[in-house]
Amino acid sequence: MNEEQELPQGWVLSNIGELLVNRDGERRPINSDERAKRKGEFDYYGASGIIDKIDGYLFDEPLLLIGEDGANLLSRSTPIAFIASGKYWVNNHAHVLGAHDFITIQFAKNYINSIDLAPYVTGTAQPKLNQANLNKIEIPVPPLPEQRRIVAKLEELFSRLDAGVAAVRRTQALLKRYRQSVLHAAVTGELTRAWREAHPAPTETGAALLTRIRTERRAQWESAQSAKRGGQLPLSDAWKSKYVAPAAPEISGLPELPENWSWATFEEISERVTVGFVGSMKDEYVEEGVPFLRSQNVRENKYSSLGLKYISPAFDESISKSRLEPGDVVVVRSGSVGTACVIPDTLLAANCSDLVIVKQPKVLPEYCAYYMNSVAKARVNAQKVGVALIHFNTQAQAAMPLSIPPVEEQAEIVAEVERRLTVLDVLSQTLTAELKRAERLRQSLLHRAFTGRLVPQDATDEPAAALLARLQAETAAAPAKGKAGRGRKAAGGQTALF
C-alpha cells in the first residue's frame, strides 16, 4: 500500500510476519519418482497450485499458500496466493501460512494477489520470495467484520466476473475450432463446393497444372545445364537422362479429391525445399541489418515481427542458401512443428534459422500455408513421440502430399479464407480486449477493496488497532516453543478462513 495513502477509519497497517503464522517447517518435498510410487487421493501442492496426487497428507485445515519461487512471482500468469483446504501435502516451493483470529486468510490471499511482489523478490534466473522478505510485506488491516464483508463482496463480484471470462474463453475455443474447420474445408474442396458447381469447366485442371509445372521444371534444369556449358551441348540427347524428376506422392490412404483436383508433393510444385541456417548464432546478431527469422516469427498463416533479429550483410552472404524472398513458404521445425506462413511482400530481403523453406511454390503460397496449418499438421503431429518429432526435415516436407485445385479455384479459396479469417481476427481481437478489460476491472475491485471503498464501514466494528494490540499482547505473553516458524498454530487452534 502507498505509504502516503491515508488508511480508512478503523484500519491499521501491519505485515505478514506479525499477522500470519508461518508453517513452512511442516512442509516436505517428494521428488517425482517417489510420487509416482505413492499415487493416492490427496492433493500435492507446489508454487502455483496442485501439481500431483499422493497417498498421504501433511495438513488438514484451510491454510494460505504463497508461491516461494519461480517465474510466476513476477509474471503473475496465475494467482500467487491461494487457499488449500481438506487434507493435502505441500512441497517446499510454497510458503504455508495460517492466521490468528484477527485476520482471515481469504482477505490476506486477495491482498497478496493484488500487489506487485517485485520489491520483495530476489534473483532473476530463478526468482525467489524468501521467508524474511515475505514477512516484510505490509497489509492494511480493517476491522474483522469489515474484512469478512470485503471478502464476501469480492467473491460475489468475482463470481460474476469469472463467469463472463469463462464465456469469453469458451468463445475463443469455438473460434479456434472454426478457424481450423475453415482451413480444412479449404484444402479438401468443401469450402468451394458451390463455386465448382457454378464453374464446372476450369481453364486448367489440377492435373494439367501439375504437368505444366513438371515440364517447366525440367526445362529450367536443361537451361541451367546449357548455361553451365556456355550454350555448347552434346549432339546426343543422352545428357538429358541425367535429370532426376521429383518422386510422385504416395497417395495410398489419402482421401478422394474433388473433380479436377490432383495430388502432388511440395518438391514437385516448388523450386526446391531447403532448410534455414543450422548452427551457432553466437556473436552474429547485430542491431540493424538483414532480418533473420526464427520459429517465433512464424505464426499460422501470418509472419510476426515480434522478437525479430538481424544479421550483417556479410553473414547473410555467407549463408545465402537460407535466404528468403516474398512468396516463400516457411515451416517451423521445432516447437510448434508444422506451423507455416508466407513471406510477405514487405520482407524484401531476409534470412532464417532452422526453418524448412519451400522456395517459390508454383501453387499459390497462401494455399500451401493453409494446407500445412490444417491437414498436413495432423500428419506432422502423427510423427511425434511425446514432444519429440521424428524425421520432420526437408525430406519429409519435400515428400509431403499436397492437394492441388485448378488455378482459378486456388484464387477463390484464398479469397474466401482471407475473408473469413479477417472476420475471425476481428472477433478474436474483441475477445482479447474483453479479457483485458475484465482483468482491469478485477484489479480495480481489489484496489477499491483495500482502500476501504468497496463495502460500507460500520462504526460499531472493533477497530483493527485494538485487535492488533491484543495480538501483540498475546504473542508477548506466550512462551516460546521451538524454532520460530515451525508448526505453530493460530490462537484458538484453527486458522480463520472467513
C-alpha positions as CSV (number, residue, x, y, z in Angstrom):
1,M,0.0,0.0,0.0
2,N,1.2,3.5,-0.8
3,E,2.9,4.9,2.3
4,E,1.4,8.4,1.6
5,Q,-2.1,7.0,1.3
6,E,-4.3,7.5,4.4
7,L,-5.8,4.4,5.9
8,P,-9.6,4.2,6.3
9,Q,-11.1,4.8,9.7
10,G,-10.5,1.8,12.0
11,W,-7.8,0.2,9.8
12,V,-4.2,-0.4,10.8
13,L,-1.0,-1.2,8.8
14,S,0.8,-4.4,9.8
15,N,2.8,-7.0,8.0
16,I,2.7,-10.8,7.2
17,G,5.3,-11.6,9.8
18,E,3.1,-10.2,12.5
19,L,-0.4,-11.1,11.2
20,L,0.1,-14.7,9.9
21,V,1.6,-17.9,11.4
22,N,4.4,-19.3,9.2
23,R,4.2,-23.1,9.0
24,D,6.9,-23.7,6.4
25,G,8.7,-26.1,8.8
26,E,5.9,-28.6,8.3
27,R,6.4,-28.8,4.5
28,R,8.1,-31.8,2.9
29,P,9.1,-32.2,-0.7
30,I,8.8,-35.5,-2.5
31,N,10.5,-36.0,-5.9
32,S,8.6,-37.1,-8.9
33,D,10.0,-40.6,-8.9
34,E,8.9,-41.2,-5.4
35,R,5.5,-39.6,-6.0
36,A,5.0,-42.0,-8.9
37,K,5.2,-44.8,-6.4
38,R,2.8,-43.1,-4.0
39,K,-0.2,-42.2,-6.1
40,G,-3.3,-41.5,-3.9
41,E,-6.3,-39.3,-3.3
42,F,-4.6,-36.3,-1.6
43,D,-3.6,-33.1,-3.4
44,Y,0.1,-32.3,-3.6
45,Y,0.8,-28.6,-3.8
46,G,3.7,-26.6,-5.4
47,A,4.3,-23.0,-6.1
48,S,1.4,-22.5,-8.4
49,G,-1.2,-24.9,-7.0
50,I,-1.9,-28.6,-7.2
51,I,0.7,-30.5,-9.3
52,D,0.0,-34.1,-8.3
53,K,-1.9,-36.6,-6.1
54,I,-0.3,-38.5,-3.3
55,D,-1.2,-41.2,-0.8
56,G,-0.7,-39.1,2.4
57,Y,-1.2,-35.6,3.8
58,L,0.6,-33.1,6.0
59,F,-2.2,-30.6,6.6
60,D,-5.9,-31.0,7.4
61,E,-7.2,-27.4,7.7
62,P,-7.6,-24.4,5.4
63,L,-4.3,-22.6,5.0
64,L,-2.9,-19.8,2.8
65,L,-0.2,-20.9,0.3
66,I,2.0,-18.3,-1.4
67,G,4.4,-19.3,-4.1
68,E,8.1,-19.2,-2.9
69,D,9.9,-19.4,-6.2
70,G,9.5,-19.5,-10.0
71,A,8.9,-17.0,-12.8
72,N,5.2,-16.7,-11.8
73,L,6.3,-14.4,-8.9
74,L,6.9,-11.7,-11.4
75,S,4.9,-12.7,-14.5
76,R,1.7,-13.5,-12.4
77,S,0.3,-15.6,-15.1
78,T,-1.6,-17.5,-12.4
79,P,-2.5,-16.3,-8.8
80,I,0.5,-16.4,-6.5
81,A,-1.6,-16.9,-3.3
82,F,-4.3,-19.5,-2.9
83,I,-6.2,-21.3,-0.2
84,A,-5.7,-25.1,0.3
85,S,-8.3,-27.0,2.2
86,G,-9.2,-30.5,3.2
87,K,-6.3,-33.0,3.6
88,Y,-3.2,-32.2,1.4
89,W,0.5,-32.2,1.1
90,V,2.7,-29.1,0.4
91,N,6.3,-29.2,-1.0
92,N,9.0,-26.6,-0.3
93,H,8.1,-24.3,-3.2
94,A,5.1,-22.7,-1.5
95,H,5.0,-20.9,1.8
96,V,2.4,-22.2,4.2
97,L,0.6,-19.6,6.4
98,G,-2.1,-19.8,9.0
99,A,-3.9,-16.8,10.6
100,H,-4.6,-15.6,14.0
101,D,-8.2,-14.8,15.0
102,F,-7.6,-11.2,13.9
103,I,-7.3,-11.6,10.1
104,T,-8.9,-14.0,7.6
105,I,-6.7,-15.9,5.2
106,Q,-9.2,-15.1,2.4
107,F,-8.6,-11.4,3.0
108,A,-4.8,-11.9,3.1
109,K,-5.0,-14.0,-0.1
110,N,-6.9,-11.4,-2.0
111,Y,-4.5,-8.6,-0.9
112,I,-1.3,-10.6,-1.9
113,N,-2.8,-11.3,-5.3
114,S,-3.5,-7.5,-5.8
115,I,0.0,-6.2,-5.2
116,D,3.3,-6.2,-7.0
117,L,5.8,-8.5,-5.3
118,A,8.8,-7.5,-7.3
119,P,10.3,-5.4,-4.4
120,Y,10.4,-8.5,-2.2
121,V,11.7,-11.0,-4.8
122,T,15.3,-11.8,-5.2
123,G,17.1,-13.4,-8.1
124,T,16.4,-13.1,-11.8
125,A,17.2,-16.5,-13.3
126,Q,15.2,-18.2,-10.5
127,P,13.1,-15.6,-8.7
128,K,12.5,-16.3,-5.0
129,L,10.4,-14.9,-2.3
130,N,12.2,-15.9,0.9
131,Q,10.6,-16.1,4.3
132,A,12.4,-12.9,5.6
133,N,11.1,-10.8,2.7
134,L,7.6,-12.5,2.8
135,N,7.3,-11.4,6.5
136,K,8.1,-7.8,5.5
137,I,5.1,-7.5,3.1
138,E,2.7,-4.9,4.6
139,I,-1.0,-5.5,4.7
140,P,-3.7,-2.8,5.5
141,V,-5.9,-4.5,8.1
142,P,-9.6,-3.5,8.5
143,P,-11.7,-4.5,11.5
144,L,-12.5,-8.2,11.3
145,P,-16.2,-7.8,10.4
146,E,-15.2,-5.4,7.6
147,Q,-12.7,-8.0,6.4
148,R,-15.5,-10.5,6.1
149,R,-17.7,-8.0,4.3
150,I,-14.9,-7.3,1.8
151,V,-14.3,-11.0,1.2
152,A,-18.0,-11.7,0.7
153,K,-18.4,-8.8,-1.7
154,L,-15.3,-9.7,-3.7
155,E,-16.5,-13.3,-4.0
156,E,-19.8,-12.1,-5.2
157,L,-18.3,-9.8,-7.8
158,F,-15.6,-12.1,-8.9
159,S,-18.1,-14.9,-9.3
160,R,-19.9,-12.8,-11.9
161,L,-16.6,-11.7,-13.5
162,D,-15.3,-15.2,-13.7
163,A,-18.5,-16.4,-15.4
164,G,-18.0,-13.7,-18.0
165,V,-14.4,-14.6,-18.5
166,A,-15.3,-18.3,-18.8
167,A,-17.8,-17.4,-21.5
168,V,-15.2,-15.4,-23.4
169,R,-12.7,-18.3,-23.2
170,R,-15.3,-20.7,-24.5
171,T,-16.0,-18.4,-27.4
172,Q,-12.2,-18.2,-28.1
173,A,-12.1,-22.0,-28.2
174,L,-15.0,-22.1,-30.6
175,L,-13.3,-19.5,-32.9
176,K,-10.1,-21.6,-32.8
177,R,-12.1,-24.7,-33.9
178,Y,-13.9,-22.8,-36.5
179,R,-10.6,-21.4,-37.9
180,Q,-9.3,-25.0,-38.2
181,S,-12.5,-26.1,-39.9
182,V,-12.3,-23.3,-42.4
183,L,-8.7,-24.3,-43.3
184,H,-9.6,-28.0,-43.5
185,A,-12.6,-27.2,-45.7
186,A,-10.4,-25.0,-47.9
187,V,-7.8,-27.7,-48.8
188,T,-10.3,-30.6,-49.1
189,G,-12.6,-28.8,-51.5
190,E,-15.6,-28.4,-49.2
191,L,-15.3,-24.7,-49.0
192,T,-15.7,-24.2,-52.7
193,R,-18.2,-26.9,-53.5
194,A,-20.8,-24.4,-54.6
195,W,-18.2,-22.4,-56.6
196,R,-17.3,-25.5,-58.5
197,E,-20.9,-26.2,-59.4
198,A,-21.1,-22.7,-60.8
199,H,-17.7,-23.1,-62.6
200,P,-17.7,-26.7,-63.9
201,A,-15.1,-26.3,-66.6
202,P,-11.8,-24.9,-65.3
203,T,-9.3,-23.4,-67.8
204,E,-6.6,-25.7,-66.4
205,T,-7.3,-28.7,-64.2
206,G,-5.1,-29.5,-61.2
207,A,-3.6,-32.4,-63.2
208,A,-2.8,-30.2,-66.2
209,L,-1.3,-27.6,-63.9
210,L,1.0,-30.2,-62.4
211,T,2.0,-31.4,-65.8
212,R,2.9,-27.9,-66.8
213,I,4.9,-27.4,-63.6
214,R,6.8,-30.6,-64.2
215,T,7.5,-29.6,-67.8
216,E,8.7,-26.1,-66.8
217,R,10.9,-27.6,-64.0
218,R,12.6,-29.9,-66.5
219,A,13.1,-27.1,-69.0
220,Q,14.7,-24.9,-66.3
221,W,17.1,-27.8,-65.4
222,E,18.0,-28.2,-69.1
223,S,18.5,-24.4,-69.4
224,A,20.8,-24.5,-66.4
225,Q,22.8,-27.3,-67.8
226,S,23.2,-25.4,-71.1
227,A,24.4,-22.3,-69.2
228,K,27.0,-24.3,-67.4
229,R,28.5,-25.4,-70.8
230,G,28.3,-21.9,-72.3
231,G,25.5,-23.0,-74.5
232,Q,27.5,-25.8,-76.1
233,L,25.7,-29.1,-75.5
234,P,26.5,-32.6,-76.9
235,L,24.8,-33.5,-80.2
236,S,23.3,-36.5,-78.5
237,D,20.4,-36.1,-76.0
238,A,21.8,-38.7,-73.7
239,W,22.7,-36.0,-71.2
240,K,19.0,-35.3,-70.6
241,S,18.6,-38.7,-69.0
242,K,20.6,-37.4,-66.0
243,Y,17.6,-35.3,-65.0
244,V,16.0,-36.6,-61.8
245,A,12.3,-35.8,-61.6
246,P,10.8,-35.4,-58.1
247,A,9.0,-38.5,-56.9
248,A,5.3,-38.6,-57.3
249,P,3.3,-38.6,-54.0
250,E,2.4,-41.7,-52.2
251,I,-1.4,-41.4,-52.3
252,S,-2.5,-44.7,-50.8
253,G,-4.7,-43.9,-47.8
254,L,-5.2,-40.3,-48.9
255,P,-8.8,-39.1,-49.3
256,E,-10.5,-38.8,-52.6
257,L,-10.2,-35.3,-54.1
258,P,-12.9,-33.2,-55.9
259,E,-13.1,-33.4,-59.6
260,N,-10.3,-31.6,-61.4
261,W,-8.0,-31.6,-58.3
262,S,-4.8,-33.6,-58.2
263,W,-2.2,-34.8,-55.7
264,A,1.5,-33.6,-55.8
265,T,4.4,-33.2,-53.4
266,F,5.8,-30.0,-52.2
267,E,9.0,-30.8,-54.0
268,E,7.2,-31.1,-57.3
269,I,5.4,-27.7,-57.1
270,S,8.4,-25.6,-55.8
271,E,11.8,-24.6,-57.0
272,R,13.3,-26.6,-54.1
273,V,12.8,-27.5,-50.5
274,T,15.6,-26.5,-48.3
275,V,16.4,-25.6,-44.7
276,G,17.4,-22.4,-42.8
277,F,20.8,-22.0,-41.3
278,V,21.6,-24.6,-38.7
279,G,24.5,-23.6,-36.5
280,S,25.7,-21.4,-33.7
281,M,24.5,-17.8,-33.9
282,K,26.8,-16.6,-31.1
283,D,28.0,-13.0,-31.8
284,E,26.2,-13.0,-35.2
285,Y,23.2,-10.8,-34.2
286,V,23.5,-7.0,-34.9
287,E,21.3,-4.0,-34.1
288,E,20.5,-3.3,-37.8
289,G,20.9,-5.4,-40.9
290,V,19.2,-8.2,-42.7
291,P,16.1,-9.5,-41.0
292,F,16.7,-13.0,-39.5
293,L,13.6,-15.1,-38.9
294,R,13.3,-17.8,-36.2
295,S,10.5,-20.1,-35.3
296,Q,8.8,-17.5,-33.1
297,N,8.4,-15.3,-36.2
298,V,6.2,-17.9,-37.9
299,R,2.6,-17.9,-36.8
300,E,-0.3,-19.8,-38.5
301,N,-0.7,-18.1,-41.9
302,K,1.0,-14.9,-40.6
303,Y,4.5,-13.6,-40.3
304,S,5.2,-11.9,-36.9
305,S,8.0,-9.4,-36.4
306,L,7.9,-9.8,-32.6
307,G,11.4,-10.7,-31.4
308,L,12.9,-10.3,-34.9
309,K,16.7,-10.5,-35.0
310,Y,19.1,-9.0,-37.6
311,I,22.4,-10.2,-39.1
312,S,25.1,-8.4,-41.0
313,P,25.1,-8.4,-44.8
314,A,28.4,-10.3,-44.8
315,F,27.0,-13.1,-42.7
316,D,23.9,-13.1,-44.8
317,E,26.1,-13.6,-47.9
318,S,27.9,-16.5,-46.2
319,I,24.6,-18.4,-45.6
320,S,22.9,-17.4,-48.9
321,K,21.4,-20.9,-49.1
322,S,18.8,-20.0,-46.4
323,R,17.9,-16.6,-47.9
324,L,14.2,-15.8,-48.0
325,E,12.1,-13.8,-50.5
326,P,8.5,-12.8,-50.8
327,G,6.3,-15.8,-51.7
328,D,8.4,-18.4,-50.0
329,V,6.6,-20.6,-47.5
330,V,8.4,-21.3,-44.2
331,V,7.6,-24.1,-41.8
332,V,8.6,-24.5,-38.2
333,R,10.8,-27.4,-37.4
334,S,10.9,-27.3,-33.6
335,G,8.5,-26.0,-31.1
336,S,5.2,-25.5,-32.9
337,V,6.2,-28.0,-35.5
338,G,4.4,-27.7,-38.9
339,T,3.2,-24.2,-38.4
340,A,3.6,-22.3,-41.7
341,C,3.3,-18.8,-43.2
342,V,4.1,-17.0,-46.4
343,I,7.0,-14.5,-46.5
344,P,5.1,-11.2,-47.2
345,D,5.9,-8.6,-49.9
346,T,7.1,-6.2,-47.2
347,L,10.0,-8.5,-46.3
348,L,12.1,-8.0,-49.5
349,A,15.3,-9.5,-48.1
350,A,15.7,-11.9,-45.2
351,N,17.4,-15.0,-43.9
352,C,16.4,-17.6,-41.3
353,S,17.5,-20.2,-38.9
354,D,16.2,-23.8,-38.6
355,L,13.1,-23.4,-40.7
356,V,12.0,-25.6,-43.6
357,I,11.8,-23.4,-46.7
358,V,9.5,-24.2,-49.7
359,K,11.1,-21.9,-52.3
360,Q,8.7,-20.1,-54.7
361,P,5.9,-22.6,-54.9
362,K,4.0,-22.7,-58.3
363,V,0.8,-23.2,-56.4
364,L,-0.5,-20.1,-54.5
365,P,1.8,-19.9,-51.4
366,E,-1.2,-18.9,-49.2
367,Y,-2.9,-22.1,-50.2
368,C,0.2,-24.1,-49.4
369,A,0.3,-22.4,-45.9
370,Y,-3.4,-23.3,-45.4
371,Y,-2.6,-26.9,-46.2
372,M,0.4,-27.0,-43.8
373,N,-1.6,-25.5,-41.0
374,S,-4.5,-28.0,-41.3
375,V,-4.3,-31.3,-43.0
376,A,-0.5,-31.5,-43.1
377,K,-0.1,-30.5,-39.5
378,A,-2.1,-33.6,-38.5
379,R,0.4,-35.7,-40.5
380,V,3.3,-34.0,-38.8
381,N,1.9,-34.5,-35.4
382,A,1.4,-38.2,-36.2
383,Q,5.2,-38.4,-36.3
384,K,5.6,-37.1,-32.8
385,V,6.6,-39.2,-29.8
386,G,5.7,-37.2,-26.7
387,V,7.1,-33.8,-27.6
388,A,9.8,-35.0,-29.8
389,L,9.4,-35.1,-33.5
390,I,10.9,-38.0,-35.6
391,H,12.0,-37.4,-39.2
392,F,10.5,-34.0,-39.8
393,N,13.1,-32.4,-42.1
394,T,13.5,-31.2,-45.6
395,Q,12.9,-34.7,-47.0
396,A,9.7,-35.1,-45.0
397,Q,8.5,-31.7,-46.2
398,A,9.5,-32.4,-49.8
399,A,7.6,-35.7,-49.9
400,M,4.6,-34.3,-48.1
401,P,1.5,-34.8,-50.4
402,L,-0.4,-31.6,-51.3
403,S,-3.9,-31.4,-52.9
404,I,-3.9,-29.1,-55.9
405,P,-7.0,-27.4,-57.2
406,P,-7.2,-25.6,-60.6
407,V,-5.6,-22.1,-60.5
408,E,-8.9,-20.3,-60.6
409,E,-10.2,-22.3,-57.7
410,Q,-7.0,-21.7,-55.7
411,A,-7.6,-17.9,-56.1
412,E,-11.2,-18.4,-54.9
413,I,-10.1,-20.5,-51.9
414,V,-7.5,-17.9,-50.9
415,A,-10.0,-15.0,-51.2
416,E,-12.7,-16.8,-49.2
417,V,-10.4,-18.0,-46.5
418,E,-8.9,-14.5,-46.1
419,R,-12.4,-13.1,-45.9
420,R,-13.4,-15.5,-43.1
421,L,-10.2,-15.3,-41.2
422,T,-10.4,-11.5,-41.3
423,V,-13.7,-11.7,-39.6
424,L,-12.4,-14.2,-37.1
425,D,-9.4,-11.9,-36.4
426,V,-11.7,-9.0,-35.6
427,L,-13.7,-11.2,-33.3
428,S,-10.6,-12.6,-31.7
429,Q,-9.3,-9.1,-31.0
430,T,-12.6,-8.1,-29.5
431,L,-12.5,-11.1,-27.2
432,T,-8.9,-10.4,-26.2
433,A,-9.9,-6.8,-25.4
434,E,-12.7,-8.1,-23.2
435,L,-10.3,-10.3,-21.2
436,K,-8.0,-7.4,-20.7
437,R,-11.0,-5.2,-19.6
438,A,-12.0,-8.0,-17.2
439,E,-8.6,-8.1,-15.7
440,R,-8.5,-4.3,-15.3
441,L,-11.9,-4.5,-13.6
442,R,-10.6,-7.2,-11.3
443,Q,-7.7,-5.0,-10.3
444,S,-10.0,-2.0,-9.8
445,L,-12.2,-4.0,-7.5
446,L,-9.2,-5.2,-5.5
447,H,-7.9,-1.6,-5.2
448,R,-11.3,-0.4,-4.0
449,A,-11.5,-3.2,-1.5
450,F,-8.1,-2.5,0.1
451,T,-8.6,1.3,0.2
452,G,-11.9,0.9,2.1
453,R,-14.2,1.9,-0.8
454,L,-15.8,-1.4,-1.7
455,V,-18.2,-2.0,1.2
456,P,-19.7,0.3,3.8
457,Q,-17.9,0.8,7.1
458,D,-19.7,0.2,10.4
459,A,-18.8,2.5,13.3
460,T,-19.6,-0.3,15.8
461,D,-16.8,-2.6,14.4
462,E,-14.0,-3.1,16.8
463,P,-11.0,-1.1,15.4
464,A,-8.2,-3.2,13.9
465,A,-5.7,-1.4,16.2
466,A,-7.4,-2.9,19.2
467,L,-7.3,-6.4,17.6
468,L,-3.6,-5.9,16.8
469,A,-2.8,-4.7,20.3
470,R,-4.5,-7.8,21.7
471,L,-2.5,-10.0,19.3
472,Q,0.8,-8.3,20.3
473,A,-0.1,-8.8,24.0
474,E,-0.9,-12.5,23.5
475,T,2.3,-13.0,21.5
476,A,4.4,-11.4,24.2
477,A,2.8,-13.5,26.9
478,A,3.0,-16.8,25.0
479,P,6.1,-19.0,25.9
480,A,8.5,-19.6,23.1
481,K,8.1,-23.1,21.6
482,G,10.9,-24.5,19.5
483,K,12.2,-22.6,16.4
484,A,10.2,-19.7,15.1
485,G,8.1,-20.5,12.1
486,R,7.9,-24.3,12.7
487,G,4.5,-25.7,13.1
488,R,2.9,-23.0,15.2
489,K,-0.9,-22.9,15.2
490,A,-3.1,-19.8,15.3
491,A,-4.5,-18.5,18.5
492,G,-7.6,-20.5,19.2
493,G,-6.2,-23.6,17.4
494,Q,-7.6,-23.1,13.9
495,T,-7.0,-20.7,11.1
496,A,-9.6,-18.1,10.4
497,L,-10.9,-18.7,6.9
498,F,-13.6,-16.0,6.7
